[in-house]
Amino acid sequence: MAAITQHSTAKADFANPTTSQIIFIRKREVMRRTGLSSTGIYDLMARDLFPKSIKLAGGKAVAWLESDIGQWQKQCLANQAREAK
């Protein structure tokens, strides 16, 4: 197995991710990270308030991009900070 190294001078460009920066996370992990239920996730997705899932090979399994979930969490914090003012 090849080792993955990252140069300390290189900045990650998440707007244009490379294959090594793309991480899929499954629903159970999304639920753990967000504190949302399965129903809550799909409800927010239907209202365009949560990142859309991606169908994985085989067509039954779905996942989310880790970067999309992180961005959603940051947006939640930013919205809360704006409301607090």
N, C-alpha and C positions, 0 to 999 in steps of 0.2 A: 504494500500500500504506500503510495507516494505521500510524503509529508507536504503540508500546505504551509507556506511561509508568507508573511506579509511584510513588506518593507515599511519601516517606520516613517519614511518621508512621503509615502503614498497615502492620499486621502481617499476614503471610500466614496464613490459617486453612486448614491442610491437612486438617483433619477434615471441612470443608465446602468443597471446592475449587470455584473458579469455572472457567469454561471456559479462561481464560487461564493457570490454574495446572495444568491437566491436560496432561501430556506422556506420550505413548505412546513406548515404546522397543522396538525389535524384538529378536529373539533374539540376533543377533550382538552387539549392543550390551550386552545383559544378560550374555552370556558374557564380554565384555571387562571389564565393570565388576565382576563377581563372581569371575572366575577359574574358574568352573565350566564343565564341558563340557555339551553339549546333553543327553546322557544323564543327567548329574548333576542338571541342572535338573529334568528330567521325573521322575526318581526322587524327588527331594525334594518336588516338587509332589504326587506320588502318596501320599507319607507325610505330607502337610499340614505340611511343614517349609519351604515356599517359597511365595511369592505365586502365585496362580493367574493364568494367562494370560487375555487377553481376545480373543475372536474379533473381527476387524475386518470391515468391510463386504466382502461377497463370500464370506465363510465359510471361506476357505483360510488367509489370513494371520492371525497372532496377534501380540500385543504385550503388554507389561506396563506398568503405571503406574510412571513414574519414582519417584514418592513411595513406592510399595510396595516397590520395590527398595532405596531409601535406608533405609526403616524396617527392612527385613530385615537390611541391613548393620549398622545401629546395634544391633539385637538380638543379632547375632553377637558384636559387640564387648562388649556388656553381659554376655552369657553367658560369654565368655572371661574377663572381669574377675572374675566371681563364682567361676569354677572355680579361678582363680589364688589365691584367698584361702584 
